[in-house]
């Protein structure tokens, strides 16, 4: 599904159906999925109360952004907004006591990409962006790959730019826009290496952004 990284993809995830999987109590909305030596999956996942997350397949790491509900590892509870990053082999058992919805990316990490990350984004600082009205919360960076939350105040406009290594966006709230279209809450956008656009938000929005990983 959406395996061609040279193709731009836009999905309105809130209108997509949930599909039950072999994992009891779990439902998925798959956004992209490939297999083979570079297997990767991007999906929204919904878990019922009391469910535990299956670990990634061997050799895969995972990024998790909690959209609703909470996860726990038995010692710490991670609430909505938390960002978790688990390199291959580091997955600790995670479960949800009351149900949750997650944005999950699983894929092979670089061999030296070994940092375990836990960020409570609800209580982390924002730093000024490159233009007035833009706030950024860095989540992770390794070599060319970067993940961040970006908050746009109403009527914020950014300069035209190209995406070295591509760009992936999930609109968490509000409406994100560019010259190609208008993207309300729940929209997932994947733009290929060297694609260009001039983004803005007239209504204001918050987005998850990942760049540099689509070569």
NUKEKOL-683715 format. One record per residue (C-alpha): residue in three letters; x, y, z. Coordinates in nm, 4 decimals, always signed. Example, Ala and Ser with C-alpha at 12.3 -4.5 7.8 and 13.67 -1.06 7.14 Angstrom:
<resn ALA, u +1.2300, v -0.4500, w +0.7800>
<resn SER, u +1.3670, v -0.1060, w +0.7140>
***
This chain:
<resn UNK, u +0.0000, v +0.0000, w +0.0000>
<resn UNK, u +0.1444, v +0.3356, w -0.1106>
<resn UNK, u +0.4830, v +0.1708, w -0.1599>
<resn UNK, u +0.6076, v +0.4177, w -0.4253>
<resn UNK, u +0.8045, v +0.6771, w -0.2296>
<resn UNK, u +0.8199, v +0.8955, w -0.5418>
<resn UNK, u +0.4414, v +0.9421, w -0.5330>
<resn UNK, u +0.2652, v +1.2130, w -0.3335>
<resn UNK, u -0.0096, v +1.0684, w -0.1123>
<resn UNK, u -0.2925, v +1.2514, w +0.0683>
<resn UNK, u -0.5353, v +1.0550, w +0.2890>
<resn UNK, u -0.8332, v +1.1869, w +0.4864>
<resn UNK, u -0.7927, v +0.9391, w +0.7703>
<resn UNK, u -1.1041, v +1.0439, w +0.9620>
<resn UNK, u -1.3208, v +0.9130, w +0.6758>
<resn UNK, u -1.1300, v +0.5826, w +0.6494>
<resn UNK, u -1.2705, v +0.2643, w +0.8025>
<resn UNK, u -1.1080, v +0.0785, w +1.0907>
<resn UNK, u -1.0080, v -0.2793, w +1.0068>
<resn UNK, u -0.9755, v -0.5514, w +1.2694>
<resn UNK, u -0.6484, v -0.7439, w +1.2633>
<resn UNK, u -0.5240, v -1.0783, w +1.3919>
<resn UNK, u -0.4079, v -0.8899, w +1.7002>
<resn UNK, u -0.7080, v -0.9291, w +1.9315>
<resn UNK, u -0.8653, v -0.5980, w +2.0325>
<resn UNK, u -0.6743, v -0.3923, w +1.7759>
<resn UNK, u -0.7999, v -0.2053, w +1.4696>
<resn UNK, u -0.5859, v -0.0382, w +1.2027>
<resn UNK, u -0.6020, v +0.2265, w +0.9352>
<resn UNK, u -0.2992, v +0.1528, w +0.7175>
<resn UNK, u -0.1424, v +0.4573, w +0.5500>
<resn UNK, u +0.1560, v +0.2900, w +0.3898>
<resn UNK, u +0.2952, v -0.0592, w +0.4109>
<resn UNK, u +0.5738, v -0.2521, w +0.2422>
<resn UNK, u +0.7515, v -0.5812, w +0.3033>
<resn UNK, u +1.0886, v -0.7313, w +0.2229>
<resn UNK, u +1.4266, v -0.6307, w +0.3634>
<resn UNK, u +1.3171, v -0.2675, w +0.4112>
<resn UNK, u +0.9714, v -0.3470, w +0.5524>
<resn UNK, u +0.7874, v -0.0486, w +0.6913>
<resn UNK, u +0.4375, v +0.0347, w +0.8115>
<resn UNK, u +0.2669, v +0.3648, w +0.8876>
<resn UNK, u -0.0747, v +0.3337, w +1.0473>
<resn UNK, u -0.3307, v +0.4604, w +1.2914>
<resn UNK, u -0.4008, v +0.1937, w +1.5528>
<resn UNK, u -0.6874, v +0.1699, w +1.8002>
<resn UNK, u -0.6596, v -0.0555, w +2.1030>
<resn UNK, u -0.9345, v -0.1630, w +2.3418>
<resn UNK, u -0.9064, v -0.1380, w +2.7194>
<resn UNK, u -0.6524, v -0.3787, w +2.8650>
<resn UNK, u -0.4767, v -0.4536, w +2.5365>
<resn UNK, u -0.1008, v -0.4893, w +2.4998>
<resn UNK, u +0.0992, v -0.3827, w +2.1944>
<resn UNK, u +0.2781, v -0.6501, w +1.9967>
<resn UNK, u +0.6475, v -0.5652, w +1.9411>
<resn UNK, u +0.7766, v -0.4751, w +1.5930>
<resn UNK, u +0.9132, v -0.7522, w +1.3749>
<resn UNK, u +1.2823, v -0.8321, w +1.4140>
<resn UNK, u +1.5076, v -0.5508, w +1.2933>
<resn UNK, u +1.2394, v -0.2811, w +1.3049>
<resn UNK, u +1.2230, v +0.0205, w +1.5324>
<resn UNK, u +0.9098, v +0.2193, w +1.6036>
<resn UNK, u +0.7850, v +0.5726, w +1.6573>
<resn UNK, u +0.4584, v +0.6234, w +1.8441>
<resn UNK, u +0.2552, v +0.9409, w +1.8873>
<resn UNK, u -0.0358, v +0.8949, w +2.1276>
<resn UNK, u -0.3412, v +1.0673, w +1.9805>
<resn UNK, u -0.6033, v +0.9605, w +2.2360>
<resn UNK, u -0.5950, v +0.7741, w +2.5664>
<resn UNK, u -0.2737, v +0.6541, w +2.7304>
<resn UNK, u -0.0091, v +0.3799, w +2.7331>
<resn UNK, u +0.1811, v +0.2371, w +3.0278>
<resn UNK, u +0.4931, v +0.0238, w +3.0613>
<resn UNK, u +0.4036, v -0.0718, w +3.4173>
<resn UNK, u +0.6099, v +0.2079, w +3.5696>
<resn UNK, u +0.5241, v +0.5193, w +3.3689>
<resn UNK, u +0.1984, v +0.6264, w +3.2069>
<resn UNK, u +0.2224, v +0.8167, w +2.8779>
<resn UNK, u -0.0827, v +1.0307, w +2.8054>
<resn UNK, u -0.2244, v +1.1770, w +2.4833>
<resn UNK, u +0.0416, v +1.3769, w +2.3016>
<resn UNK, u +0.3362, v +1.1687, w +2.4231>
<resn UNK, u +0.6044, v +1.0771, w +2.1680>
<resn UNK, u +0.7810, v +0.7416, w +2.2106>
<resn UNK, u +1.0722, v +0.6146, w +2.0037>
<resn UNK, u +1.1999, v +0.2581, w +2.0429>
<resn UNK, u +1.5012, v +0.1431, w +1.8384>
<resn UNK, u +1.5178, v -0.2229, w +1.7287>
<resn UNK, u +1.5338, v -0.4623, w +2.0213>
<resn UNK, u +1.4370, v -0.2019, w +2.2819>
<resn UNK, u +1.0600, v -0.2454, w +2.2818>
<resn UNK, u +0.9320, v -0.2629, w +2.6397>
<resn UNK, u +0.5886, v -0.4196, w +2.6909>
<resn UNK, u +0.3293, v -0.1466, w +2.6515>
<resn UNK, u -0.0399, v -0.1726, w +2.7295>
<resn UNK, u -0.3428, v +0.0536, w +2.7540>
<resn UNK, u -0.5665, v +0.0329, w +3.0586>
<resn UNK, u -0.8575, v +0.2309, w +2.9135>
<resn UNK, u -0.8048, v +0.2181, w +2.5356>
<resn UNK, u -0.6092, v +0.4469, w +2.3045>
<resn UNK, u -0.5517, v +0.5643, w +1.9480>
<resn UNK, u -0.1937, v +0.5802, w +1.8210>
<resn UNK, u -0.0025, v +0.7011, w +1.5160>
<resn UNK, u +0.2645, v +0.4339, w +1.4647>
<resn UNK, u +0.5614, v +0.4099, w +1.2289>
<resn UNK, u +0.7653, v +0.0876, w +1.2189>
<resn UNK, u +1.0697, v +0.0599, w +0.9934>
<resn UNK, u +1.4415, v -0.0315, w +0.9951>
<resn UNK, u +1.6514, v +0.2271, w +1.1792>
<resn UNK, u +2.0135, v +0.3082, w +1.0972>
<resn UNK, u +2.2465, v +0.0760, w +1.2876>
<resn UNK, u +2.3744, v +0.3609, w +1.5065>
<resn UNK, u +2.0251, v +0.5040, w +1.5715>
<resn UNK, u +1.9860, v +0.3617, w +1.9207>
<resn UNK, u +1.8294, v +0.6364, w +2.1357>
<resn UNK, u +1.5171, v +0.5524, w +2.3365>
<resn UNK, u +1.3029, v +0.8683, w +2.3498>
<resn UNK, u +1.0113, v +0.9623, w +2.5745>
<resn UNK, u +0.8660, v +1.3151, w +2.5368>
<resn UNK, u +0.5610, v +1.4530, w +2.7148>
<resn UNK, u +0.4640, v +1.7060, w +2.4494>
<resn UNK, u +0.1859, v +1.8506, w +2.6681>
<resn UNK, u +0.4545, v +1.9861, w +2.9025>
<resn UNK, u +0.7475, v +2.0478, w +2.6677>
<resn UNK, u +0.8585, v +2.3909, w +2.5428>
<resn UNK, u +0.7945, v +2.5335, w +2.1980>
<resn UNK, u +1.0691, v +2.7305, w +2.0224>
<resn UNK, u +1.0109, v +3.0045, w +1.7629>
<resn UNK, u +0.9991, v +2.8898, w +1.4018>
<resn UNK, u +1.1535, v +3.0560, w +1.0988>
<resn UNK, u +0.8595, v +3.2929, w +1.0445>
<resn UNK, u +0.6338, v +3.4858, w +1.2875>
<resn UNK, u +0.3411, v +3.2764, w +1.4096>
<resn UNK, u +0.5265, v +2.9455, w +1.3825>
<resn UNK, u +0.6246, v +2.7371, w +1.6861>
<resn UNK, u +0.8330, v +2.4179, w +1.6755>
<resn UNK, u +0.8783, v +2.1347, w +1.9246>
<resn UNK, u +1.1685, v +1.9130, w +1.8123>
<resn UNK, u +1.1077, v +1.5464, w +1.8877>
<resn UNK, u +1.4072, v +1.3659, w +1.7385>
<resn UNK, u +1.6924, v +1.4049, w +1.4923>
<resn UNK, u +1.9378, v +1.1496, w +1.3570>
<resn UNK, u +2.1547, v +1.2440, w +1.0601>
<resn UNK, u +1.9137, v +1.3614, w +0.7883>
<resn UNK, u +1.5975, v +1.2346, w +0.9630>
<resn UNK, u +1.3988, v +1.4761, w +1.1820>
<resn UNK, u +1.0656, v +1.4606, w +1.3635>
<resn UNK, u +0.8853, v +1.7566, w +1.5220>
<resn UNK, u +0.5538, v +1.9116, w +1.6119>
<resn UNK, u +0.4826, v +2.2428, w +1.4405>
<resn UNK, u +0.2168, v +2.4860, w +1.5600>
<resn UNK, u +0.0775, v +2.7490, w +1.3225>
<resn UNK, u -0.1087, v +3.0531, w +1.4492>
<resn UNK, u -0.3944, v +3.1755, w +1.2261>
<resn UNK, u -0.2784, v +3.3510, w +0.9094>
<resn UNK, u +0.0771, v +3.2190, w +0.9224>
<resn UNK, u +0.2566, v +3.1806, w +0.5890>
<resn UNK, u +0.5862, v +3.0016, w +0.5201>
<resn UNK, u +0.8246, v +3.0513, w +0.2308>
<resn UNK, u +0.8379, v +2.8098, w -0.0657>
<resn UNK, u +1.0835, v +2.5263, w -0.0009>
<resn UNK, u +1.1917, v +2.1826, w -0.1208>
<resn UNK, u +1.1931, v +1.8633, w +0.0845>
<resn UNK, u +1.5337, v +1.6974, w +0.0866>
<resn UNK, u +1.4549, v +1.3358, w +0.1647>
<resn UNK, u +1.0812, v +1.3971, w +0.1506>
<resn UNK, u +0.8267, v +1.5107, w +0.4078>
<resn UNK, u +0.5458, v +1.3424, w +0.5976>
<resn UNK, u +0.2713, v +1.5332, w +0.7808>
<resn UNK, u -0.0169, v +1.4333, w +1.0063>
<resn UNK, u -0.2570, v +1.7190, w +1.0842>
<resn UNK, u -0.3348, v +1.6912, w +1.4550>
<resn UNK, u -0.5717, v +1.9889, w +1.4853>
<resn UNK, u -0.6969, v +2.2791, w +1.2764>
<resn UNK, u -0.6466, v +2.3147, w +0.9007>
<resn UNK, u -0.3115, v +2.3046, w +0.7206>
<resn UNK, u -0.2886, v +2.4374, w +0.3629>
<resn UNK, u -0.0624, v +2.4860, w +0.0636>
<resn UNK, u -0.1048, v +2.5648, w -0.3043>
<resn UNK, u -0.2082, v +2.2030, w -0.3664>
<resn UNK, u -0.5013, v +2.1877, w -0.1254>
<resn UNK, u -0.6618, v +2.2238, w +0.2150>
<resn UNK, u -0.5987, v +1.9584, w +0.4807>
<resn UNK, u -0.8224, v +1.9402, w +0.7900>
<resn UNK, u -0.7574, v +1.7492, w +1.1116>
<resn UNK, u -0.6660, v +1.3862, w +1.0474>
<resn UNK, u -0.5144, v +1.4385, w +0.7020>
<resn UNK, u -0.1947, v +1.2429, w +0.6315>
<resn UNK, u +0.0336, v +1.3798, w +0.3594>
<resn UNK, u +0.3484, v +1.2160, w +0.2205>
<resn UNK, u +0.5542, v +1.4254, w -0.0233>
<resn UNK, u +0.8539, v +1.2727, w -0.2058>
<resn UNK, u +1.2204, v +1.3710, w -0.2170>
<resn UNK, u +1.2728, v +1.7176, w -0.3719>
<resn UNK, u +0.9004, v +1.7978, w -0.3806>
<resn UNK, u +0.8155, v +2.1649, w -0.3253>
<resn UNK, u +0.5310, v +2.3635, w -0.1749>
<resn UNK, u +0.4419, v +2.6910, w -0.0041>
<resn UNK, u +0.2535, v +2.5999, w +0.3158>
<resn UNK, u +0.0290, v +2.8228, w +0.5242>
<resn UNK, u -0.2626, v +2.8108, w +0.7654>
<resn UNK, u -0.5429, v +3.0646, w +0.7656>
<resn UNK, u -0.7284, v +2.8992, w +1.0564>
<resn UNK, u -0.4269, v +2.7806, w +1.2554>
<resn UNK, u -0.3200, v +2.4211, w +1.3114>
<resn UNK, u -0.0809, v +2.1810, w +1.4802>
<resn UNK, u +0.0959, v +1.9166, w +1.2719>
<resn UNK, u +0.3381, v +1.6287, w +1.3203>
<resn UNK, u +0.6196, v +1.6558, w +1.0647>
<resn UNK, u +0.8879, v +1.4045, w +0.9685>
<resn UNK, u +1.1495, v +1.4862, w +0.7040>
<resn UNK, u +1.4535, v +1.3307, w +0.5413>
<resn UNK, u +1.3417, v +0.9645, w +0.5582>
<resn UNK, u +1.1874, v +0.9042, w +0.2140>
<resn UNK, u +1.4927, v +0.8408, w -0.0031>
***
